[in-house]
Amino acid sequence: MNKRDEFLKSQKILRLCTIDKNKFPHITPVWYRYNGEKIHIGTNSKSQKIKNIQKNNKVSFCVDIGVNAPDIYGVMSKGTANIIVEMPKTKTIAKKILLKYFKTMENKSAKELLDDTDCIIEIIPEKFSVWNY
């Protein structure tokens, strides 16, 4: 596995950029999971990012770390977002995302987040940009 994929799989926060109804960027930090091909983000269908994607499914994202050289590394990409609403697929993917952040699904917060997740944003990245300093 290359450094970029290892990095995307290990990091915790992805900044997702969608375009709102007034054509302005809407940037949201989200929890995510990268499987080596696709980015998955669990959310609720009432969220602003979903409303934006329903109108324009072109998105971009950034994952980065570090403030001082030589410990700065980042990856950004653009892609097309699809919204997955089929059950139980949505809950299966949501559990995989949440298990990246919680040791078990028995955690109260994990259960609440799973209950609130009724759709998954699936991004197929088109081109990656990687930097390090």
C-alpha positions, 0 to 999 in steps of 0.5 A, spaced: 500 500 500 502 506 498 503 512 503 497 516 500 492 510 501 496 508 508 495 516 510 488 516 508 486 510 512 489 512 518 487 519 519 480 521 523 478 528 520 476 529 512 474 536 510 468 535 505 467 541 500 460 541 497 457 547 493 451 550 496 444 553 493 448 560 492 454 557 489 458 558 495 463 553 498 460 549 504 466 546 508 465 541 513 469 536 517 467 529 517 468 522 520 470 518 514 472 511 512 477 510 506 477 503 503 483 504 498 478 506 492 472 510 495 471 515 501 465 513 505 461 518 510 455 517 514 450 522 515 443 524 516 439 526 510 437 532 513 444 535 513 446 541 509 451 537 505 446 532 503 442 538 500 448 540 497 450 534 493 442 533 491 443 539 487 450 538 485 454 532 486 461 534 485 465 535 491 472 536 493 476 534 500 482 535 504 485 531 509 492 533 512 496 534 518 502 538 521 504 545 522 511 545 522 516 542 517 518 536 516 511 534 519 506 536 514 503 532 509 496 532 506 492 529 500 486 533 497 482 530 491 475 532 487 470 527 485 463 525 484 459 524 490 453 518 490 448 518 496 447 511 498 440 510 502 439 503 501 438 499 508 441 495 510 447 497 506 447 504 509 447 501 516 453 496 515 457 502 512 456 506 518 458 501 523 465 500 519 466 508 519 464 508 527 468 502 529 474 507 526 472 512 532 470 507 537 472 501 540 465 498 540 458 499 538 456 498 545 458 505 546 452 510 547 455 515 543 456 510 537 449 507 538 446 514 537 450 516 531 448 510 528 441 511 529 442 518 526 445 515 520 440 514 514 445 515 508 452 514 506 456 519 502 460 515 497 465 519 493 469 516 488 476 520 487 478 522 480 485 525 482 489 526 488 494 531 490 499 530 495 504 534 499 509 534 504 514 539 507 
